[in-house]
Structures are given as structure tokens and as C-alpha cells.
Amino acid sequence: MSKVHVKKDDNVFVLTGKDAGKTGKVLDVLSDKDRVIVEGVNMSTKHKKPRGRNQQGGIIHQESAISSSNVMLVCSKCKRPSKVGRKILENGEKVRVCKACGEVIDTIRQAKK
């Protein structure tokens, strides 16, 4: 299992593929497969059969996973896609940092010992 540079609810910019240039919110991170699901990106069509008397079938459009290497975090301060760095502050807290402007994005959750 590898670390993914984005988290759930991050705003990301899509670099490559049919949806290149779009931005969206990360809905889910599949860290074991190095993939992310981004809102409104890589839409796929699913044909759903009705199961039961009350359920309705039809064609459903849903987001599919894309590689995490194809997305870049959008910094909340400088409002542009940038690389993410990690830094340890004086108080021992680990944080994610925007490489473009140097602004602290958020803290990294520490593993419990």
C-alpha cells in the first residue's frame, strides 16, 4: 500500500485524459490501487436492472476511478495546481505544504502507537 498525495475532500486539477483541465473534489481515495474518484470526472455509464418490485432500473452515470498521478492538488491560498510537500513543524506536528507558495494546507493524521 502506497501513500497518495491527495485526501478525500481535496480540490484537484486533472492533468491528463479525456477530462484534462477539469477541477473537482475528491470523493474517494483507493490507496491500495493508487487511484482516486473525482467529482464530475471520468464519467461512465452503467445499465442497472430493477431488483424487486419497488426499485426502478435505468441508465446511471457515475464517476470512475482515475490514477492519482493524473491529478494535482489545487492550493486554497494561491488557487493554482501545485505539488504537495511534507514538513515537520517545531512542535513535532506533520503538515502538508504547497510547493508553489509555501502555505500550510493541513495536518497529516498521526498513526496511533
N, C-alpha and C positions, 0 to 999 in steps of 0.2 A: 504494500500500500504506500503510495507516494503522496507528498503534500501538494495540494493545489493552491495556487496563488490567489484565488478568489474565494469568497464565502457566500453563503445564502444571503439574499437581500442586497448584495453589492450591485452597483450600476456599472455595466460593462459595455465596451465597444467591440463589435465583431470585425476582425481583421480580414478574413478570407472566406470564400464560399459564395453561395448564391445570395446570402444576406449580408455581404460585406458592406460596411459603412453604417449599419443599423446599431442603435443602442437599446439596451433593455436591462431589466432587473433579473438577477439570477434567482430562479425558482428552486433549484435543487442542485447539489453537488454530488456526483458519483465518484468519490475519491479512489475507489478500487479500480475503476476503469479509466481514470483521468479525463472525465467528461463532465460537462455542465449542461443544464437545461435553462435556456434564457427565454424570457417572456417575449412572444411575438417573433421568434427567430427559429428557422428550420422547421416550418410547419409541415405536418404530414397528415394525410387523410386516412381515417380508419372507418371501415364499414362495420357498424355494430348491429348485431341481430337482437331482436327483442327477447328477453328472458323473462317469462312469466306473463301474466295477463295484463298487469298494470304498466309494465315497462314499455317504453317506446324505442324502436330501433331507428337507424338512420345513419347519415354520414357525419362523422365527428372530425373536426380539425383540431389537432393538438400539437404541442411543441415536442420535438425530438431532441435527443442529446447531441451536442457537438463537442469536439475536442477542446480541452481547456487551454491548449496552446493557441487556439484561434481567437481568443478573447483577451482584451486588455482592460484593466480597471480604469474607470473614469474617476479622477480625483474630485472630491466635493469642493475643494477650495479653488483650484486653477481651472476646473471644468474642461479638462482635456485628458485623453488617454495617456497613461503613463505606466512605467514599470513600478513594481512594488518591491520595497526593501524591508528588511527586518532590522530592528535596533533594540538594544537593551539600555534603558534609562538608568539614571543614577540610583534610583530606588529599587532597581532589580526587575522592573516591570518590562516585559517584552511587548513591543508595539510594531505595527505595520506603518511604513513611511512611504510617501510619494517621492519617487526619484527625481521628478521634474522640479517641484517646489520645496521639497523637504518637510512638508507638513505631515504631522502625525494623523494617520487615518483612523486607527482604532487599536485596542489592545488585543493581544493574542491570548486565548484562553490557556491557562497553565494546566498541565496534567497533574492530577492528584497523586500524591505519593503515600 
